[in-house]
Structure formats: structure tokens, C-alpha cells
């Protein structure tokens, strides 16, 4: 079979799905679902998250310079999808989704208690790229629920059950099992 040439697009897949928490100047917390995220450095430990400037969380993170990356499990998929569809300008996603905000140790945005892994981050740099701005965050605290740990603090994927996103297909997947597609909680095709 041959290959079909397509226009350049970020077709890197799968990408991890995360819930990023932020706060505004008054301390009001928000949650945004992101799949444009990943590890960018090991020492110091850093992650990158990319957010469109028009998104509510973008302004919070740009001003406060802190965020928390919460790694959700498959049991949270409907809430994860809804947090990506709804706007924090209009609703309190913690309350609406029944998620529990837990104070962080080193940053102002809260942890999401229902997520098995959380990384507290301080913004070291923001790079405007075009449609998105990349926030480079240094991990200043890491939290992992004991029930998803193996030896030496390693993550047991079969217990953590993370969600991945496939950009070209607009679908959520587990590691090997289809879960749903972006917007399914709102009836979007």
C-alpha cells in the first residue's frame, strides 16, 4: 500500500490527558483538560503544557505563574472530557464535576484529590508559538497515591489507568482500549 500525503499537523499520538489546575488573583480555582503536554527536562524536572491564549486557565497561569498537573484515571473520563468542554469563566468545575480540591504544599493551585498523581509546578518560561503558548513548569512537589505505586515509587499503570488522546482521530484511549472521543459528554460527534 502507498502513503497519502496530508497537510502538516501535530499527529504525534498518543498524548497524555491531564487536568491542570490554576487559580486567579482572588484564589478561585479552575480546571482545564489538556493533551498538549509532556516531559521537557529531567534535571531539574520540568513539564510543558500548551494552552490557547483565549482559554480562561491561560490568563490564570500567566499571571500567577503556577499550576498543578493532575493525572486522571479512566474512571474520571466523563469529568475529564467535560472539563475540556466547559469554561471556568462560566462554571465552577470542581463543584459541577464533584471533584475535591486539596491544598498543594508549594503552589497556590489545588490538587485534584481523585487523581492518582499530581505535580505542583512553577512557571519558568512562557513561549508564544502561534495558536498556543507553551508554559514550561518546574516540578516543585510530586504526589502519588500509594495504591498506584509499585516498588521504588514507580507507577503501576494497570492501577493508575491513565487516559491518552489521539489527536488525528480526536479519540480518548486507555493503553490499548478505546474509551471515547472529545466532546462525547456534550453529544458532539
C-alpha positions as CSV (number, residue, x, y, z in Angstrom):
1,X,0.0,0.0,0.0
2,X,1.1,3.5,-0.7
3,X,1.1,6.6,1.6
4,X,-1.2,9.6,1.4
5,X,0.4,12.9,1.9
6,X,-1.5,15.1,4.4
7,X,-1.0,18.7,5.4
8,X,1.4,19.2,8.3
9,X,-0.4,18.7,11.6
10,X,0.6,17.6,15.1
11,X,-0.2,14.0,14.6
12,X,2.0,12.7,17.5
13,X,0.0,10.1,19.3
14,X,-1.0,9.1,21.8
15,X,-0.6,12.1,24.1
16,X,-1.2,12.0,27.9
17,X,-4.5,13.6,29.0
18,X,-4.1,15.7,32.2
19,X,-6.2,18.0,34.3
20,X,-4.3,21.2,35.0
21,X,-5.4,23.4,38.0
22,X,-4.8,27.1,38.3
23,X,-6.1,30.0,40.4
24,X,-6.9,33.6,39.7
25,X,-5.8,36.6,41.7
26,X,-8.6,36.0,44.2
27,X,-7.7,32.3,44.7
28,X,-10.6,31.0,42.6
29,X,-9.5,27.6,41.3
30,X,-10.1,26.3,37.8
31,X,-9.5,23.0,35.9
32,X,-8.6,22.7,32.2
33,X,-8.2,19.4,30.3
34,X,-5.1,19.3,28.2
35,X,-3.4,16.8,25.9
36,X,-0.7,19.2,24.6
37,X,1.6,18.3,27.4
38,X,4.7,16.3,28.2
39,X,8.1,16.0,29.9
40,X,10.6,18.6,28.7
41,X,13.5,18.2,31.1
42,X,14.8,15.7,33.7
43,X,17.1,17.8,35.9
44,X,15.5,20.0,37.1
45,X,12.3,18.0,36.5
46,X,10.1,20.0,34.1
47,X,6.9,19.6,32.1
48,X,5.4,21.7,29.4
49,X,1.8,22.5,28.8
50,X,0.4,24.3,25.8
51,X,-2.8,26.4,26.1
52,X,-4.6,28.7,23.7
53,X,-4.4,32.3,24.9
54,X,-8.2,32.7,24.9
55,X,-8.7,29.9,27.4
56,X,-9.5,31.1,31.0
57,X,-6.7,29.0,32.5
58,X,-4.1,30.6,30.3
59,X,-4.6,34.0,32.0
60,X,-4.5,32.5,35.4
61,X,-1.2,30.7,34.8
62,X,0.3,33.6,33.0
63,X,-0.4,35.9,36.0
64,X,0.1,33.6,38.9
65,X,3.0,31.6,37.4
66,X,1.9,28.3,39.0
67,X,-0.1,25.3,38.0
68,X,-0.7,21.7,39.0
69,X,-0.7,18.8,36.5
70,X,-3.2,16.1,37.8
71,X,-3.1,12.8,36.0
72,X,-6.6,11.4,35.9
73,X,-7.6,7.7,35.7
74,X,-10.1,6.2,33.4
75,X,-12.9,6.3,36.0
76,X,-12.8,10.1,35.6
77,X,-13.2,10.2,31.8
78,X,-16.6,11.8,31.7
79,X,-15.4,14.5,34.1
80,X,-12.1,14.9,32.1
81,X,-14.0,15.5,28.9
82,X,-16.5,17.9,30.4
83,X,-13.6,20.0,32.0
84,X,-12.3,20.4,28.5
85,X,-15.7,21.4,27.0
86,X,-16.9,23.8,29.8
87,X,-15.4,27.2,30.6
88,X,-14.2,28.1,34.0
89,X,-15.3,31.7,33.3
90,X,-18.9,30.4,33.4
91,X,-18.9,27.5,35.9
92,X,-17.1,26.2,38.9
93,X,-15.8,22.9,37.5
94,X,-14.8,21.5,40.9
95,X,-18.4,21.8,42.2
96,X,-20.1,20.9,38.9
97,X,-18.0,17.8,38.4
98,X,-17.9,16.7,42.1
99,X,-14.1,16.9,42.3
100,X,-12.3,17.6,45.5
101,X,-9.7,20.4,45.7
102,X,-6.9,19.7,48.1
103,X,-4.4,22.3,49.1
104,X,-1.0,22.0,47.5
105,X,2.2,22.1,49.5
106,X,4.3,24.6,47.5
107,X,1.9,26.3,45.0
108,X,-1.4,28.1,45.2
109,X,-3.5,26.0,42.7
110,X,-5.0,22.9,44.4
111,X,-4.5,19.2,43.7
112,X,-7.5,17.2,42.5
113,X,-7.9,14.5,45.2
114,X,-9.5,12.0,42.8
115,X,-6.4,11.9,40.6
116,X,-3.7,9.3,41.5
117,X,-0.8,11.6,40.5
118,X,-0.2,15.4,40.9
119,X,2.8,17.5,40.0
120,X,3.0,21.0,41.5
121,X,4.7,23.4,39.1
122,X,6.2,26.8,39.0
123,X,6.4,28.5,35.6
124,X,9.9,29.1,34.5
125,X,9.2,30.4,31.0
126,X,6.3,31.0,28.6
127,X,6.9,30.8,24.8
128,X,4.3,32.1,22.3
129,X,4.2,29.6,19.5
130,X,1.2,30.6,17.4
131,X,-2.2,29.1,18.3
132,X,-0.8,28.0,21.7
133,X,1.5,29.4,24.3
134,X,3.9,26.8,25.9
135,X,4.3,27.1,29.7
136,X,7.5,25.4,31.0
137,X,6.9,24.4,34.6
138,X,9.5,23.1,37.1
139,X,8.0,20.4,39.2
140,X,8.5,21.5,42.8
141,X,6.4,18.8,44.5
142,X,5.1,15.4,43.4
143,X,2.3,13.4,44.9
144,X,1.4,9.8,44.1
145,X,-1.3,7.7,45.8
146,X,0.1,4.7,47.5
147,X,-2.4,2.3,45.9
148,X,-0.9,3.1,42.4
149,X,2.7,2.7,43.4
150,X,5.0,-0.3,42.8
151,X,8.4,-0.7,44.2
152,X,10.6,2.4,44.5
153,X,7.7,4.8,43.9
154,X,7.1,3.6,40.3
155,X,3.6,3.9,38.9
156,X,1.6,0.7,38.3
157,X,-0.1,1.7,35.0
158,X,-2.8,-1.0,35.5
159,X,-3.7,0.6,38.8
160,X,-3.4,4.2,37.7
161,X,-5.2,3.6,34.4
162,X,-4.2,6.9,32.7
163,X,-6.0,8.2,29.7
164,X,-4.4,9.1,26.4
165,X,-5.6,11.2,23.5
166,X,-5.0,10.6,19.7
167,X,-5.1,14.0,18.0
168,X,-5.7,12.8,14.4
169,X,-8.7,10.7,15.4
170,X,-10.0,13.0,18.2
171,X,-10.3,10.0,20.5
172,X,-9.6,9.1,24.1
173,X,-7.9,5.7,24.7
174,X,-6.6,3.6,27.5
175,X,-3.4,1.8,26.9
176,X,-4.9,-0.5,24.3
177,X,-8.7,0.1,24.8
178,X,-10.9,2.7,23.2
179,X,-12.7,4.9,25.7
180,X,-14.5,7.7,23.9
181,X,-13.9,10.8,21.9
182,X,-13.6,14.5,22.7
183,X,-16.9,16.2,23.4
184,X,-18.9,13.0,23.9
185,X,-20.3,14.2,27.2
186,X,-22.0,17.1,25.3
187,X,-23.2,14.9,22.4
188,X,-20.6,16.3,20.0
189,X,-19.7,13.9,17.1
